[in-house]
Amino acid sequence: MSQFFKHPNALVESNNIGDDTKVWAFAHILPGAQVGSDCNICDGVFIENDVAIGNRVTIKCGVQIWDGITLEDDVFVGPNATFTNDPFPRSKQYPESFPRTVVKHGASIGANATILPGLTIGANAMVGAGAVVTSDVPSNAIVIGNPAHIAGYANTSHGTGIPSPACSPDGLPRPLTVKGAKLRQIPLIEDLRGALSFGEIDKHLPFQPKRFFVIFDVPSKEVRGEHAHHDLHQFLICLRGTCSVVLDDGHSRDEILLDTPKIGIHIPPMIWGIQYKYSSDAMLLVLASDIHKAESYIRDYDQFIELVRKTF
């Protein structure tokens, strides 16, 4: 028999409530719901039947958790946040099954945010207050607005969507905290005839390129990358305009603004990489150490973290 606190004015019909969970006044938990340990269910929360809530979850006042919703461990849900589970609701009409909405471990949902049905909010993501989330949110992303868009990534250099400049105040490439990644200076020659930058293998490029591709005409709100490679090296140079690059080794995270062709960034294998916030004129050159191989990609962040834990 679990030991949890129930306010006298709360209605708890479920027998699946974890130890040390607190259920406060006027909360109502239906019989089929599963609630983990050490959770805080605040005043006026309603939890339906087909609901799974992990450990150490906080649900603030005025939130309804409907059938088909899963909140994993350490999730925070702010006051009056709204979950939905039927994309085309009609009175007295019920779908055969509800789309599954999953809020991954460590994610936070801000006050008055709205989450459309069938979405996944990635691990450690941050949904801003009042945001309307209409598509999946990547792990660690900070999303705001209506419709919600990515404004930054949590736990980077600033964690506010403001990337660090590539150069230190002394003009040299900034050191990174992500293991193995490195900003490298590329020679730039400028005169009355224009500008030229170049790189030499082993001197400026840390590997022998076997492939290149160029990214351009990307709407500034779009995100590219969001993957790691098992054994591929990449070297990124923003030839024109600006873009932000997020690097993640599973322990540390950096966000760097690439805004000059005289600075490139080396991304070694087993580093999760994201590029976003492209300026309208941005042109990003990517040099790769091997030809394209679909099997070299790791596209699921949770899988990436698991591989990092096993490898290192």
N, C-alpha and C positions, 0 to 999 in steps of 0.2 A: 504494500500500500504506500503510494508516494505521499510525501509530506509537502504540501504547498499551502500558501495563504489565499483565502477567499474572503473578500469583503462581505459583510452580512447582506449588502444590497446587490451582490453579483449573483448571476445564475449560471452555474457550471454543470452542464449535463454530461460532459465527457468524463470517462474514467482514465483517459490517457493524458494526464497532466504531470509534467516532470517535477522532481524535487526542487524546492526553493523558489518555484515560480510564484509570482504575486499577481492576483486578479483583483482589480479594484472595482469601485462602485459602479453599478449599472452596466457592467460588461456582461455579455451573454455568449457562452460557448456551447455549440450544439453537440449532440452525442458522438458523432463520427470524427470530430476534429482531434488531431494529435498535436500536443504542445510540449516542447522540450523542457529542460530544466533551466532554472535561474532566469526565466523570462519575466518581463514586466508588461502586463496587459493593463493599460490605463483605463480611466473612466470612459464609459460609453462605447467600448469596442464591441463589435459583433463578429463572431467567427463561425462560419458555416461548417458543413459536415466534411466534404472532401477537401480538407485543408491539412497541410503538413507544415508545422512550424518547428524550427530547430532549437538549439540551445542558445541562451543568452540573447534572445531577441527582445527588442523593445518596440512596442506598438503604442504610440501616444493616443491621446483622446480623439474620439470621433471617427475612428477608422473602421471600415467593414472589410473583412477578408472572406471573399466568396468562394464557392466550390471551384476547384481546379487550380488553386493558388498554393504555391510552395514558397516558404521563406526559409532559407538555409541559416546555418549558425551565424550569430553575431550581426544579424540584419537590424537596421534601425528604420522605423517608419514614423515620419513626423505627423503632427496633428492634422486631421482632416484630409490626409492623402486619400485618393480615390482609386481603388482597383475596379476593373470591369472584367466580365467573363463571357459576355455575349456580344458579338460585333453587330448584330441586328435584332435587338430585343423587341419583343411584342408582348403585350399583356396576355397572360394565361397561355403563352406558347413557349415551350421549352425545347432546347436542342437535345439530341440524343446524348451528347457528351459536351462538356465545356472545354474550350481550349486551355491548355496547361500554361500558366504563367509561373515563371521561376525567378525569384530574386536570389542570386548566388551569395555565398558567404561573404560577410563583411560589407555588403553594399548598404547605402543609405538613401532613403527616399525623403525628400524635403516636404515641408508643410504645403498642403493644398496641391501637390502634384497629382497628375492623372496618368494612370498606366493603362493603355489599351490592352485588350485580351490577347493571350497567346504569345507574349513576348518573354524574352530572357534579359534580365538586368545582370550584367556580368559581375564577377567577384570584385569587391572593393570599389565598385562604381559609385558615383555621387550624382543623384538626380536633384537638381536645384528646386527651390521652392517655386510652386506654381507652374512647373514645366509640364508640358503635355507630351508624353512619350508615345510615339507612333511606330517605332521600330526597335529592334534589339539594341541594347547598349553594350558596347565592348567592355571587357574587364578594365578597371581603373579609370574609365572615362568620366569626365565631369560634363554633364549635359544640362542645358538651360533652354528656356524659350518655348514657343509654340509655333510649329512643331519643334520638339527638342532637338538641339544640335550639339555637337561636341565643342566645348569651349576650352578644354584643357585636359590634363591627365593628373590624377592624384599622386602625391608623393614624388613628384619630379623635383627639379631644382627649386621651383617656387610652389608648385602645386596649385597655381592659380590660373594656368593657361598662359602665363608669360614666360616664354623660353629664355634661356641664358644665351647671350651673344656668343658666337663661335670664338671670338678673340677676347683675351684678357686685356686689361687696361694698357699693358705694355705692348700690345699688338701681336702677341704670340698666341698660338692655339690654346684654348682653355683646356685644362685637364678634366677628365671625366671620372665619375665614380663607378660606372659600369665596367666590370672586369673585361679586359681585352680590347674594348673599343677605344679609338683614339682619333682625335682631330689632327690633321696633317696640313702643313702649309704647302701651297702649290705656287711655284714661281709665276709672277705676273709682270709682264713687260708692257709699259705704256709709253707712247710718244705721240707726235702729231698725226701719225698714220693710223692710230687706233690702239687697241690693246690685244695682248696675246698671253694665254696661260698654257703651260705644258706640264707634263709629268713623265718621269722615267721609272721603269720597273726596277724594283729593289731600292731605289733612292727615294722616290715619292710614293710609289705604289707598292704595298707590302706583299703583293702576289701577282702571278701571271694571269692577266685577264683572258678569258675565252669567249666572252659574250658581253655585249653592251646593249642598253636600251635607254630611251629618252622619254620622260614623262612631261607632258605639256598640255595646255588648254584644259586644266582641271578646275572645276568650280571651287572657289576658295573654301567652301564649307565641307568639301568632300574629304574623306579619309582613305588613304591607300596603305598598302603594306599589311599591317596587323598579322604578322607571321614571323616565324624563325626558320632557320635552316639547320639541318643536321650537320652538314660539313661544307657549306658554301660560304666563301668570303664575298663581301660586297664593298664597293667604294663609291660614295655619293658626292657629287659636286653640283651645286646649284649654279648653273651657267648664267641664268638671268632671273631677276625677280627674287622672291623669298619663299621659303617653306620651313616648317618646323618638323624636326625629327625627334621622336621619342625612342629611347633605348632602355631595355629592361633585361637584366641578367637573372631575374628571379629573386634577387636580394636588394639591388639598388636600381634606381631609375633616374635617367637624365633626360632633359628636353633642351634641344639646341636649335637656335635659329640659324639656318644656312642662308646667307644673304650676299655672298661674294664668291666669284670663281677662284679666289686665291686660297680658299680653305675647303678641304675635303674631309669626309669622315669615313673611317674604316670600321665596318661592322663584321666581326668574326662570326664563325658558327655558334649556334646556341645562344644567340642574343635576339630577343623579341624586338622587332622594329616596326615603327609606325611613322608614316609621313602624312601631314595634314596642314591646314592653314596655308594652302598655296595662294600666292598672289596671282592676279589675273594674267600676268605676263610670265609666270614662273616656268622655267625649263630645267628639269633635274636630270642629269646624266648619271647612270648607274652602270658601273663596271662589275662584272661577276667572274668568279674564278672557274666556273664550269658552265656547260651548256644547260639549257632548261631541262630539269628532271622533276616531274610532279612528286616523286617519292621523297625528294629532299626537303619538302615543305612540312612545317608543323603549323597548322592553322588554328588549332584549339589551344587557348591560353592555359586552361587547366591541365591539358596533356603536357604542354611545355613545362609548367611548374613541376609536374610529376617527374618528367625526364631530368630536370635540373637536380631534383632531390636525389634521384638514383645515381646520377653521373658524378655529382660533386658532393 
